[in-house]
């Protein structure tokens, strides 16, 4: 029972770290998004980039791209 509880605490700690990293990164993306719109007005006009982004959408995008980047990394042995 102690091992299960220990594993659960570690899993909750990892989940909390991932959540807070996504919140911090998503908040940064949300704050910078108007600059992106001004830097790429043609992409916004063509519908490639969203003209506005909610805070929750930016957090979800940060989490999604974090998963995608993590899944493409390999270790030093190339496995």
N, CA, C and O atoms as a Maestro MAE file, in Angstrom:
{
 s_m_m2io_version
 :::
 2.0.0
}

f_m_ct {
 s_m_title
 :::
 protein
 m_atom[316] {
  # First column is atom index #
  i_m_mmod_type
  r_m_x_coord
  r_m_y_coord
  r_m_z_coord
  i_m_residue_number
  s_m_chain_name
  s_m_pdb_residue_name
  s_m_pdb_atom_name
  i_m_atomic_number
  :::
  1 25 0.820 -1.194 0.000 1 A "UNK " " N  " 7
  2 3 0.000 0.000 0.000 1 A "UNK " " CA " 6
  3 2 0.863 1.257 0.000 1 A "UNK " " C  " 6
  4 15 0.501 2.260 -0.615 1 A "UNK " " O  " 8
  5 25 2.007 1.207 0.689 2 A "UNK " " N  " 7
  6 3 2.901 2.363 0.728 2 A "UNK " " CA " 6
  7 2 3.468 2.687 -0.646 2 A "UNK " " C  " 6
  8 15 3.642 3.858 -0.986 2 A "UNK " " O  " 8
  9 25 3.760 1.652 -1.446 3 A "UNK " " N  " 7
  10 3 4.303 1.869 -2.788 3 A "UNK " " CA " 6
  11 2 3.263 2.532 -3.681 3 A "UNK " " C  " 6
  12 15 3.603 3.403 -4.481 3 A "UNK " " O  " 8
  13 25 2.009 2.135 -3.557 4 A "UNK " " N  " 7
  14 3 0.943 2.725 -4.369 4 A "UNK " " CA " 6
  15 2 0.761 4.188 -4.002 4 A "UNK " " C  " 6
  16 15 0.625 5.043 -4.877 4 A "UNK " " O  " 8
  17 25 0.758 4.472 -2.715 5 A "UNK " " N  " 7
  18 3 0.615 5.850 -2.267 5 A "UNK " " CA " 6
  19 2 1.810 6.693 -2.705 5 A "UNK " " C  " 6
  20 15 1.642 7.838 -3.127 5 A "UNK " " O  " 8
  21 25 2.996 6.141 -2.608 6 A "UNK " " N  " 7
  22 3 4.196 6.853 -3.047 6 A "UNK " " CA " 6
  23 2 4.137 7.135 -4.546 6 A "UNK " " C  " 6
  24 15 4.465 8.238 -4.984 6 A "UNK " " O  " 8
  25 25 3.722 6.147 -5.331 7 A "UNK " " N  " 7
  26 3 3.603 6.324 -6.776 7 A "UNK " " CA " 6
  27 2 2.553 7.382 -7.105 7 A "UNK " " C  " 6
  28 15 2.750 8.188 -8.015 7 A "UNK " " O  " 8
  29 25 1.456 7.384 -6.382 8 A "UNK " " N  " 7
  30 3 0.388 8.352 -6.614 8 A "UNK " " CA " 6
  31 2 0.862 9.774 -6.315 8 A "UNK " " C  " 6
  32 15 0.547 10.702 -7.060 8 A "UNK " " O  " 8
  33 25 1.604 9.947 -5.246 9 A "UNK " " N  " 7
  34 3 2.124 11.267 -4.888 9 A "UNK " " CA " 6
  35 2 3.107 11.756 -5.953 9 A "UNK " " C  " 6
  36 15 3.077 12.924 -6.339 9 A "UNK " " O  " 8
  37 25 3.972 10.868 -6.422 10 A "UNK " " N  " 7
  38 3 4.926 11.247 -7.468 10 A "UNK " " CA " 6
  39 2 4.185 11.604 -8.756 10 A "UNK " " C  " 6
  40 15 4.523 12.590 -9.412 10 A "UNK " " O  " 8
  41 25 3.185 10.814 -9.119 11 A "UNK " " N  " 7
  42 3 2.416 11.081 -10.334 11 A "UNK " " CA " 6
  43 2 1.682 12.415 -10.239 11 A "UNK " " C  " 6
  44 15 1.640 13.167 -11.213 11 A "UNK " " O  " 8
  45 25 1.110 12.713 -9.089 12 A "UNK " " N  " 7
  46 3 0.436 13.999 -8.908 12 A "UNK " " CA " 6
  47 2 1.430 15.161 -8.954 12 A "UNK " " C  " 6
  48 15 1.112 16.231 -9.474 12 A "UNK " " O  " 8
  49 25 2.600 14.957 -8.426 13 A "UNK " " N  " 7
  50 3 3.635 15.992 -8.484 13 A "UNK " " CA " 6
  51 2 4.078 16.274 -9.908 13 A "UNK " " C  " 6
  52 15 4.242 17.432 -10.293 13 A "UNK " " O  " 8
  53 25 4.272 15.224 -10.690 14 A "UNK " " N  " 7
  54 3 4.657 15.391 -12.097 14 A "UNK " " CA " 6
  55 2 3.541 16.087 -12.866 14 A "UNK " " C  " 6
  56 15 3.805 16.979 -13.672 14 A "UNK " " O  " 8
  57 25 2.298 15.686 -12.621 15 A "UNK " " N  " 7
  58 3 1.161 16.312 -13.294 15 A "UNK " " CA " 6
  59 2 1.061 17.784 -12.932 15 A "UNK " " C  " 6
  60 15 0.739 18.609 -13.788 15 A "UNK " " O  " 8
  61 25 1.329 18.124 -11.692 16 A "UNK " " N  " 7
  62 3 1.274 19.524 -11.267 16 A "UNK " " CA " 6
  63 2 2.371 20.341 -11.944 16 A "UNK " " C  " 6
  64 15 2.126 21.473 -12.361 16 A "UNK " " O  " 8
  65 25 3.558 19.792 -12.058 17 A "UNK " " N  " 7
  66 3 4.655 20.502 -12.728 17 A "UNK " " CA " 6
  67 2 4.327 20.729 -14.200 17 A "UNK " " C  " 6
  68 15 4.547 21.822 -14.722 17 A "UNK " " O  " 8
  69 25 3.804 19.706 -14.871 18 A "UNK " " N  " 7
  70 3 3.431 19.833 -16.285 18 A "UNK " " CA " 6
  71 2 2.325 20.868 -16.447 18 A "UNK " " C  " 6
  72 15 2.373 21.687 -17.365 18 A "UNK " " O  " 8
  73 25 1.335 20.841 -15.567 19 A "UNK " " N  " 7
  74 3 0.228 21.793 -15.643 19 A "UNK " " CA " 6
  75 2 0.725 23.226 -15.469 19 A "UNK " " C  " 6
  76 15 0.362 24.106 -16.249 19 A "UNK " " O  " 8
  77 25 1.551 23.464 -14.455 20 A "UNK " " N  " 7
  78 3 2.040 24.818 -14.216 20 A "UNK " " CA " 6
  79 2 2.972 25.288 -15.331 20 A "UNK " " C  " 6
  80 15 2.989 26.475 -15.657 20 A "UNK " " O  " 8
  81 25 3.744 24.377 -15.919 21 A "UNK " " N  " 7
  82 3 4.590 24.762 -17.056 21 A "UNK " " CA " 6
  83 2 3.721 25.166 -18.247 21 A "UNK " " C  " 6
  84 15 4.034 26.134 -18.940 21 A "UNK " " O  " 8
  85 25 2.628 24.427 -18.490 22 A "UNK " " N  " 7
  86 3 1.715 24.780 -19.578 22 A "UNK " " CA " 6
  87 2 1.011 26.101 -19.297 22 A "UNK " " C  " 6
  88 15 0.794 26.891 -20.216 22 A "UNK " " O  " 8
  89 25 0.655 26.350 -18.055 23 A "UNK " " N  " 7
  90 3 -0.006 27.615 -17.698 23 A "UNK " " CA " 6
  91 2 0.948 28.791 -17.906 23 A "UNK " " C  " 6
  92 15 0.553 29.817 -18.461 23 A "UNK " " O  " 8
  93 25 2.181 28.652 -17.473 24 A "UNK " " N  " 7
  94 3 3.151 29.732 -17.638 24 A "UNK " " CA " 6
  95 2 3.455 29.954 -19.122 24 A "UNK " " C  " 6
  96 15 3.456 31.092 -19.592 24 A "UNK " " O  " 8
  97 25 3.711 28.874 -19.854 25 A "UNK " " N  " 7
  98 3 3.985 28.999 -21.285 25 A "UNK " " CA " 6
  99 2 2.783 29.512 -22.055 25 A "UNK " " C  " 6
  100 15 2.925 30.333 -22.961 25 A "UNK " " O  " 8
  101 25 1.596 29.030 -21.700 26 A "UNK " " N  " 7
  102 3 0.376 29.486 -22.366 26 A "UNK " " CA " 6
  103 2 0.083 30.944 -22.104 26 A "UNK " " C  " 6
  104 15 -0.384 31.655 -22.993 26 A "UNK " " O  " 8
  105 25 0.352 31.398 -20.897 27 A "UNK " " N  " 7
  106 3 0.165 32.814 -20.577 27 A "UNK " " CA " 6
  107 2 1.122 33.669 -21.390 27 A "UNK " " C  " 6
  108 15 0.743 34.737 -21.870 27 A "UNK " " O  " 8
  109 25 2.345 33.219 -21.549 28 A "UNK " " N  " 7
  110 3 3.308 33.944 -22.370 28 A "UNK " " CA " 6
  111 2 2.834 34.012 -23.824 28 A "UNK " " C  " 6
  112 15 2.890 35.075 -24.441 28 A "UNK " " O  " 8
  113 25 2.370 32.887 -24.374 29 A "UNK " " N  " 7
  114 3 1.857 32.870 -25.749 29 A "UNK " " CA " 6
  115 2 0.660 33.807 -25.879 29 A "UNK " " C  " 6
  116 15 0.553 34.543 -26.860 29 A "UNK " " O  " 8
  117 25 -0.228 33.786 -24.909 30 A "UNK " " N  " 7
  118 3 -1.422 34.640 -24.925 30 A "UNK " " CA " 6
  119 2 -1.049 36.121 -24.920 30 A "UNK " " C  " 6
  120 15 -1.675 36.927 -25.608 30 A "UNK " " O  " 8
  121 25 -0.027 36.473 -24.140 31 A "UNK " " N  " 7
  122 3 0.411 37.866 -24.075 31 A "UNK " " CA " 6
  123 2 1.123 38.315 -25.356 31 A "UNK " " C  " 6
  124 15 1.037 39.484 -25.734 31 A "UNK " " O  " 8
  125 25 1.815 37.406 -26.015 32 A "UNK " " N  " 7
  126 3 2.594 37.742 -27.210 32 A "UNK " " CA " 6
  127 2 1.753 37.639 -28.483 32 A "UNK " " C  " 6
  128 15 2.174 38.137 -29.528 32 A "UNK " " O  " 8
  129 25 0.587 37.012 -28.426 33 A "UNK " " N  " 7
  130 3 -0.198 36.756 -29.634 33 A "UNK " " CA " 6
  131 2 -0.541 38.011 -30.439 33 A "UNK " " C  " 6
  132 15 -0.501 37.940 -31.667 33 A "UNK " " O  " 8
  133 25 -0.877 39.159 -29.831 34 A "UNK " " N  " 7
  134 3 -1.117 40.360 -30.650 34 A "UNK " " CA " 6
  135 2 0.102 40.782 -31.472 34 A "UNK " " C  " 6
  136 15 -0.056 41.300 -32.577 34 A "UNK " " O  " 8
  137 25 1.305 40.572 -30.955 35 A "UNK " " N  " 7
  138 3 2.524 40.893 -31.705 35 A "UNK " " CA " 6
  139 2 2.643 39.972 -32.916 35 A "UNK " " C  " 6
  140 15 3.062 40.405 -33.989 35 A "UNK " " O  " 8
  141 25 2.279 38.711 -32.745 36 A "UNK " " N  " 7
  142 3 2.311 37.760 -33.857 36 A "UNK " " CA " 6
  143 2 1.341 38.207 -34.947 36 A "UNK " " C  " 6
  144 15 1.661 38.117 -36.132 36 A "UNK " " O  " 8
  145 25 0.168 38.685 -34.560 37 A "UNK " " N  " 7
  146 3 -0.804 39.164 -35.543 37 A "UNK " " CA " 6
  147 2 -0.268 40.344 -36.337 37 A "UNK " " C  " 6
  148 15 -0.490 40.430 -37.545 37 A "UNK " " O  " 8
  149 25 0.429 41.248 -35.676 38 A "UNK " " N  " 7
  150 3 1.000 42.412 -36.369 38 A "UNK " " CA " 6
  151 2 2.210 42.028 -37.212 38 A "UNK " " C  " 6
  152 15 2.484 42.670 -38.226 38 A "UNK " " O  " 8
  153 25 2.929 41.001 -36.810 39 A "UNK " " N  " 7
  154 3 4.118 40.585 -37.558 39 A "UNK " " CA " 6
  155 2 3.746 39.829 -38.832 39 A "UNK " " C  " 6
  156 15 4.479 39.884 -39.820 39 A "UNK " " O  " 8
  157 25 2.613 39.124 -38.817 40 A "UNK " " N  " 7
  158 3 2.195 38.321 -39.968 40 A "UNK " " CA " 6
  159 2 0.764 38.652 -40.371 40 A "UNK " " C  " 6
  160 15 -0.106 37.787 -40.268 40 A "UNK " " O  " 8
  161 25 0.489 39.867 -40.824 41 A "UNK " " N  " 7
  162 3 -0.890 40.244 -41.128 41 A "UNK " " CA " 6
  163 2 -1.498 39.459 -42.291 41 A "UNK " " C  " 6
  164 15 -2.704 39.213 -42.296 41 A "UNK " " O  " 8
  165 25 -0.694 39.064 -43.270 42 A "UNK " " N  " 7
  166 3 -1.224 38.314 -44.414 42 A "UNK " " CA " 6
  167 2 -1.678 36.922 -43.972 42 A "UNK " " C  " 6
  168 15 -2.699 36.429 -44.451 42 A "UNK " " O  " 8
  169 25 -0.944 36.291 -43.078 43 A "UNK " " N  " 7
  170 3 -1.341 34.974 -42.590 43 A "UNK " " CA " 6
  171 2 -2.640 35.048 -41.793 43 A "UNK " " C  " 6
  172 15 -3.461 34.132 -41.849 43 A "UNK " " O  " 8
  173 25 -2.821 36.129 -41.059 44 A "UNK " " N  " 7
  174 3 -4.069 36.322 -40.306 44 A "UNK " " CA " 6
  175 2 -5.213 36.573 -41.279 44 A "UNK " " C  " 6
  176 15 -6.300 36.017 -41.121 44 A "UNK " " O  " 8
  177 25 -4.970 37.416 -42.294 45 A "UNK " " N  " 7
  178 3 -6.014 37.717 -43.276 45 A "UNK " " CA " 6
  179 2 -6.406 36.480 -44.083 45 A "UNK " " C  " 6
  180 15 -7.571 36.320 -44.445 45 A "UNK " " O  " 8
  181 25 -5.441 35.606 -44.366 46 A "UNK " " N  " 7
  182 3 -5.724 34.380 -45.122 46 A "UNK " " CA " 6
  183 2 -6.327 33.282 -44.263 46 A "UNK " " C  " 6
  184 15 -6.767 32.262 -44.793 46 A "UNK " " O  " 8
  185 25 -6.356 33.466 -42.960 47 A "UNK " " N  " 7
  186 3 -6.949 32.485 -42.062 47 A "UNK " " CA " 6
  187 2 -5.999 31.398 -41.603 47 A "UNK " " C  " 6
  188 15 -6.430 30.421 -40.991 47 A "UNK " " O  " 8
  189 25 -4.707 31.551 -41.888 48 A "UNK " " N  " 7
  190 3 -3.721 30.559 -41.439 48 A "UNK " " CA " 6
  191 2 -3.489 30.683 -39.937 48 A "UNK " " C  " 6
  192 15 -3.386 29.679 -39.232 48 A "UNK " " O  " 8
  193 25 -3.407 31.923 -39.451 49 A "UNK " " N  " 7
  194 3 -3.272 32.192 -38.025 49 A "UNK " " CA " 6
  195 2 -4.566 32.788 -37.499 49 A "UNK " " C  " 6
  196 15 -5.248 33.535 -38.201 49 A "UNK " " O  " 8
  197 25 -4.893 32.459 -36.285 50 A "UNK " " N  " 7
  198 3 -6.094 33.015 -35.658 50 A "UNK " " CA " 6
  199 2 -5.874 34.484 -35.337 50 A "UNK " " C  " 6
  200 15 -4.781 34.889 -34.942 50 A "UNK " " O  " 8
  201 25 -6.927 35.280 -35.512 51 A "UNK " " N  " 7
  202 3 -6.802 36.705 -35.208 51 A "UNK " " CA " 6
  203 2 -6.819 36.967 -33.706 51 A "UNK " " C  " 6
  204 15 -6.255 37.959 -33.244 51 A "UNK " " O  " 8
  205 25 -7.458 36.093 -32.947 52 A "UNK " " N  " 7
  206 3 -7.444 36.214 -31.489 52 A "UNK " " CA " 6
  207 2 -7.293 34.825 -30.886 52 A "UNK " " C  " 6
  208 15 -7.610 33.814 -31.513 52 A "UNK " " O  " 8
  209 25 -6.811 34.805 -29.681 53 A "UNK " " N  " 7
  210 3 -6.550 33.535 -29.005 53 A "UNK " " CA " 6
  211 2 -6.932 33.693 -27.545 53 A "UNK " " C  " 6
  212 15 -6.445 34.594 -26.861 53 A "UNK " " O  " 8
  213 25 -7.807 32.812 -27.068 54 A "UNK " " N  " 7
  214 3 -8.192 32.890 -25.662 54 A "UNK " " CA " 6
  215 2 -7.066 32.328 -24.796 54 A "UNK " " C  " 6
  216 15 -6.185 31.616 -25.277 54 A "UNK " " O  " 8
  217 25 -7.117 32.664 -23.517 55 A "UNK " " N  " 7
  218 3 -6.075 32.194 -22.610 55 A "UNK " " CA " 6
  219 2 -6.062 30.663 -22.535 55 A "UNK " " C  " 6
  220 15 -4.997 30.046 -22.564 55 A "UNK " " O  " 8
  221 25 -7.232 30.064 -22.439 56 A "UNK " " N  " 7
  222 3 -7.295 28.608 -22.326 56 A "UNK " " CA " 6
  223 2 -6.791 27.936 -23.600 56 A "UNK " " C  " 6
  224 15 -6.111 26.912 -23.526 56 A "UNK " " O  " 8
  225 25 -7.115 28.497 -24.771 57 A "UNK " " N  " 7
  226 3 -6.616 27.945 -26.027 57 A "UNK " " CA " 6
  227 2 -5.096 27.998 -26.086 57 A "UNK " " C  " 6
  228 15 -4.457 27.065 -26.572 57 A "UNK " " O  " 8
  229 25 -4.522 29.078 -25.596 58 A "UNK " " N  " 7
  230 3 -3.065 29.185 -25.608 58 A "UNK " " CA " 6
  231 2 -2.421 28.180 -24.649 58 A "UNK " " C  " 6
  232 15 -1.357 27.636 -24.947 58 A "UNK " " O  " 8
  233 25 -3.055 27.934 -23.509 59 A "UNK " " N  " 7
  234 3 -2.534 26.917 -22.584 59 A "UNK " " CA " 6
  235 2 -2.608 25.535 -23.230 59 A "UNK " " C  " 6
  236 15 -1.660 24.756 -23.140 59 A "UNK " " O  " 8
  237 25 -3.724 25.232 -23.876 60 A "UNK " " N  " 7
  238 3 -3.877 23.927 -24.544 60 A "UNK " " CA " 6
  239 2 -2.883 23.769 -25.688 60 A "UNK " " C  " 6
  240 15 -2.319 22.690 -25.870 60 A "UNK " " O  " 8
  241 25 -2.660 24.833 -26.465 61 A "UNK " " N  " 7
  242 3 -1.680 24.767 -27.547 61 A "UNK " " CA " 6
  243 2 -0.272 24.548 -27.014 61 A "UNK " " C  " 6
  244 15 0.500 23.781 -27.590 61 A "UNK " " O  " 8
  245 25 0.062 25.211 -25.928 62 A "UNK " " N  " 7
  246 3 1.379 25.024 -25.320 62 A "UNK " " CA " 6
  247 2 1.555 23.590 -24.856 62 A "UNK " " C  " 6
  248 15 2.616 22.999 -25.058 62 A "UNK " " O  " 8
  249 25 0.537 23.028 -24.241 63 A "UNK " " N  " 7
  250 3 0.593 21.645 -23.776 63 A "UNK " " CA " 6
  251 2 0.714 20.692 -24.957 63 A "UNK " " C  " 6
  252 15 1.504 19.749 -24.914 63 A "UNK " " O  " 8
  253 25 -0.068 20.931 -26.019 64 A "UNK " " N  " 7
  254 3 -0.036 20.069 -27.202 64 A "UNK " " CA " 6
  255 2 1.327 20.098 -27.875 64 A "UNK " " C  " 6
  256 15 1.886 19.046 -28.183 64 A "UNK " " O  " 8
  257 25 1.865 21.281 -28.105 65 A "UNK " " N  " 7
  258 3 3.170 21.380 -28.745 65 A "UNK " " CA " 6
  259 2 4.276 20.831 -27.849 65 A "UNK " " C  " 6
  260 15 5.264 20.295 -28.351 65 A "UNK " " O  " 8
  261 25 4.128 20.955 -26.550 66 A "UNK " " N  " 7
  262 3 5.092 20.333 -25.643 66 A "UNK " " CA " 6
  263 2 5.093 18.822 -25.788 66 A "UNK " " C  " 6
  264 15 6.152 18.194 -25.783 66 A "UNK " " O  " 8
  265 25 3.908 18.236 -25.918 67 A "UNK " " N  " 7
  266 3 3.829 16.790 -26.135 67 A "UNK " " CA " 6
  267 2 4.423 16.389 -27.481 67 A "UNK " " C  " 6
  268 15 5.133 15.388 -27.582 67 A "UNK " " O  " 8
  269 25 4.129 17.173 -28.511 68 A "UNK " " N  " 7
  270 3 4.649 16.856 -29.843 68 A "UNK " " CA " 6
  271 2 6.170 16.956 -29.882 68 A "UNK " " C  " 6
  272 15 6.832 16.099 -30.468 68 A "UNK " " O  " 8
  273 25 6.724 17.986 -29.267 69 A "UNK " " N  " 7
  274 3 8.176 18.140 -29.258 69 A "UNK " " CA " 6
  275 2 8.825 17.037 -28.433 69 A "UNK " " C  " 6
  276 15 9.858 16.494 -28.823 69 A "UNK " " O  " 8
  277 25 8.225 16.707 -27.297 70 A "UNK " " N  " 7
  278 3 8.784 15.646 -26.452 70 A "UNK " " CA " 6
  279 2 8.757 14.298 -27.168 70 A "UNK " " C  " 6
  280 15 9.675 13.493 -27.010 70 A "UNK " " O  " 8
  281 25 7.702 14.047 -27.960 71 A "UNK " " N  " 7
  282 3 7.582 12.746 -28.620 71 A "UNK " " CA " 6
  283 2 8.563 12.609 -29.784 71 A "UNK " " C  " 6
  284 15 8.832 11.490 -30.221 71 A "UNK " " O  " 8
  285 25 9.106 13.719 -30.298 72 A "UNK " " N  " 7
  286 3 10.057 13.627 -31.409 72 A "UNK " " CA " 6
  287 2 11.499 13.556 -30.951 72 A "UNK " " C  " 6
  288 15 12.390 13.310 -31.764 72 A "UNK " " O  " 8
  289 25 11.751 13.766 -29.670 73 A "UNK " " N  " 7
  290 3 13.121 13.714 -29.171 73 A "UNK " " CA " 6
  291 2 13.557 12.262 -29.017 73 A "UNK " " C  " 6
  292 15 12.758 11.381 -28.701 73 A "UNK " " O  " 8
  293 25 14.846 12.040 -29.249 74 A "UNK " " N  " 7
  294 3 15.407 10.705 -29.072 74 A "UNK " " CA " 6
  295 2 16.518 10.788 -28.031 74 A "UNK " " C  " 6
  296 15 17.026 11.866 -27.720 74 A "UNK " " O  " 8
  297 25 16.879 9.621 -27.503 75 A "UNK " " N  " 7
  298 3 17.989 9.628 -26.539 75 A "UNK " " CA " 6
  299 2 19.317 9.589 -27.277 75 A "UNK " " C  " 6
  300 15 19.341 9.601 -28.508 75 A "UNK " " O  " 8
  301 25 20.410 9.544 -26.550 76 A "UNK " " N  " 7
  302 3 21.732 9.614 -27.171 76 A "UNK " " CA " 6
  303 2 22.042 8.379 -28.017 76 A "UNK " " C  " 6
  304 15 22.886 8.446 -28.911 76 A "UNK " " O  " 8
  305 25 21.386 7.269 -27.754 77 A "UNK " " N  " 7
  306 3 21.625 6.057 -28.517 77 A "UNK " " CA " 6
  307 2 20.819 6.029 -29.813 77 A "UNK " " C  " 6
  308 15 20.996 5.120 -30.624 77 A "UNK " " O  " 8
  309 25 19.937 7.006 -30.022 78 A "UNK " " N  " 7
  310 3 19.148 7.054 -31.242 78 A "UNK " " CA " 6
  311 2 17.933 6.165 -31.215 78 A "UNK " " C  " 6
  312 15 17.355 5.891 -32.267 78 A "UNK " " O  " 8
  313 25 17.527 5.705 -30.057 79 A "UNK " " N  " 7
  314 3 16.366 4.821 -29.961 79 A "UNK " " CA " 6
  315 2 15.119 5.619 -29.721 79 A "UNK " " C  " 6
  316 15 14.033 5.049 -29.610 79 A "UNK " " O  " 8
  :::
 }
 m_bond[315] {
  # First column is bond index #
  i_m_from
  i_m_to
  i_m_order
  :::
  1 1 2 1
  2 2 3 1
  3 3 4 2
  4 3 5 1
  5 5 6 1
  6 6 7 1
  7 7 8 2
  8 7 9 1
  9 9 10 1
  10 10 11 1
  11 11 12 2
  12 11 13 1
  13 13 14 1
  14 14 15 1
  15 15 16 2
  16 15 17 1
  17 17 18 1
  18 18 19 1
  19 19 20 2
  20 19 21 1
  21 21 22 1
  22 22 23 1
  23 23 24 2
  24 23 25 1
  25 25 26 1
  26 26 27 1
  27 27 28 2
  28 27 29 1
  29 29 30 1
  30 30 31 1
  31 31 32 2
  32 31 33 1
  33 33 34 1
  34 34 35 1
  35 35 36 2
  36 35 37 1
  37 37 38 1
  38 38 39 1
  39 39 40 2
  40 39 41 1
  41 41 42 1
  42 42 43 1
  43 43 44 2
  44 43 45 1
  45 45 46 1
  46 46 47 1
  47 47 48 2
  48 47 49 1
  49 49 50 1
  50 50 51 1
  51 51 52 2
  52 51 53 1
  53 53 54 1
  54 54 55 1
  55 55 56 2
  56 55 57 1
  57 57 58 1
  58 58 59 1
  59 59 60 2
  60 59 61 1
  61 61 62 1
  62 62 63 1
  63 63 64 2
  64 63 65 1
  65 65 66 1
  66 66 67 1
  67 67 68 2
  68 67 69 1
  69 69 70 1
  70 70 71 1
  71 71 72 2
  72 71 73 1
  73 73 74 1
  74 74 75 1
  75 75 76 2
  76 75 77 1
  77 77 78 1
  78 78 79 1
  79 79 80 2
  80 79 81 1
  81 81 82 1
  82 82 83 1
  83 83 84 2
  84 83 85 1
  85 85 86 1
  86 86 87 1
  87 87 88 2
  88 87 89 1
  89 89 90 1
  90 90 91 1
  91 91 92 2
  92 91 93 1
  93 93 94 1
  94 94 95 1
  95 95 96 2
  96 95 97 1
  97 97 98 1
  98 98 99 1
  99 99 100 2
  100 99 101 1
  101 101 102 1
  102 102 103 1
  103 103 104 2
  104 103 105 1
  105 105 106 1
  106 106 107 1
  107 107 108 2
  108 107 109 1
  109 109 110 1
  110 110 111 1
  111 111 112 2
  112 111 113 1
  113 113 114 1
  114 114 115 1
  115 115 116 2
  116 115 117 1
  117 117 118 1
  118 118 119 1
  119 119 120 2
  120 119 121 1
  121 121 122 1
  122 122 123 1
  123 123 124 2
  124 123 125 1
  125 125 126 1
  126 126 127 1
  127 127 128 2
  128 127 129 1
  129 129 130 1
  130 130 131 1
  131 131 132 2
  132 131 133 1
  133 133 134 1
  134 134 135 1
  135 135 136 2
  136 135 137 1
  137 137 138 1
  138 138 139 1
  139 139 140 2
  140 139 141 1
  141 141 142 1
  142 142 143 1
  143 143 144 2
  144 143 145 1
  145 145 146 1
  146 146 147 1
  147 147 148 2
  148 147 149 1
  149 149 150 1
  150 150 151 1
  151 151 152 2
  152 151 153 1
  153 153 154 1
  154 154 155 1
  155 155 156 2
  156 155 157 1
  157 157 158 1
  158 158 159 1
  159 159 160 2
  160 159 161 1
  161 161 162 1
  162 162 163 1
  163 163 164 2
  164 163 165 1
  165 165 166 1
  166 166 167 1
  167 167 168 2
  168 167 169 1
  169 169 170 1
  170 170 171 1
  171 171 172 2
  172 171 173 1
  173 173 174 1
  174 174 175 1
  175 175 176 2
  176 175 177 1
  177 177 178 1
  178 178 179 1
  179 179 180 2
  180 179 181 1
  181 181 182 1
  182 182 183 1
  183 183 184 2
  184 183 185 1
  185 185 186 1
  186 186 187 1
  187 187 188 2
  188 187 189 1
  189 189 190 1
  190 190 191 1
  191 191 192 2
  192 191 193 1
  193 193 194 1
  194 194 195 1
  195 195 196 2
  196 195 197 1
  197 197 198 1
  198 198 199 1
  199 199 200 2
  200 199 201 1
  201 201 202 1
  202 202 203 1
  203 203 204 2
  204 203 205 1
  205 205 206 1
  206 206 207 1
  207 207 208 2
  208 207 209 1
  209 209 210 1
  210 210 211 1
  211 211 212 2
  212 211 213 1
  213 213 214 1
  214 214 215 1
  215 215 216 2
  216 215 217 1
  217 217 218 1
  218 218 219 1
  219 219 220 2
  220 219 221 1
  221 221 222 1
  222 222 223 1
  223 223 224 2
  224 223 225 1
  225 225 226 1
  226 226 227 1
  227 227 228 2
  228 227 229 1
  229 229 230 1
  230 230 231 1
  231 231 232 2
  232 231 233 1
  233 233 234 1
  234 234 235 1
  235 235 236 2
  236 235 237 1
  237 237 238 1
  238 238 239 1
  239 239 240 2
  240 239 241 1
  241 241 242 1
  242 242 243 1
  243 243 244 2
  244 243 245 1
  245 245 246 1
  246 246 247 1
  247 247 248 2
  248 247 249 1
  249 249 250 1
  250 250 251 1
  251 251 252 2
  252 251 253 1
  253 253 254 1
  254 254 255 1
  255 255 256 2
  256 255 257 1
  257 257 258 1
  258 258 259 1
  259 259 260 2
  260 259 261 1
  261 261 262 1
  262 262 263 1
  263 263 264 2
  264 263 265 1
  265 265 266 1
  266 266 267 1
  267 267 268 2
  268 267 269 1
  269 269 270 1
  270 270 271 1
  271 271 272 2
  272 271 273 1
  273 273 274 1
  274 274 275 1
  275 275 276 2
  276 275 277 1
  277 277 278 1
  278 278 279 1
  279 279 280 2
  280 279 281 1
  281 281 282 1
  282 282 283 1
  283 283 284 2
  284 283 285 1
  285 285 286 1
  286 286 287 1
  287 287 288 2
  288 287 289 1
  289 289 290 1
  290 290 291 1
  291 291 292 2
  292 291 293 1
  293 293 294 1
  294 294 295 1
  295 295 296 2
  296 295 297 1
  297 297 298 1
  298 298 299 1
  299 299 300 2
  300 299 301 1
  301 301 302 1
  302 302 303 1
  303 303 304 2
  304 303 305 1
  305 305 306 1
  306 306 307 1
  307 307 308 2
  308 307 309 1
  309 309 310 1
  310 310 311 1
  311 311 312 2
  312 311 313 1
  313 313 314 1
  314 314 315 1
  315 315 316 2
  :::
 }
}
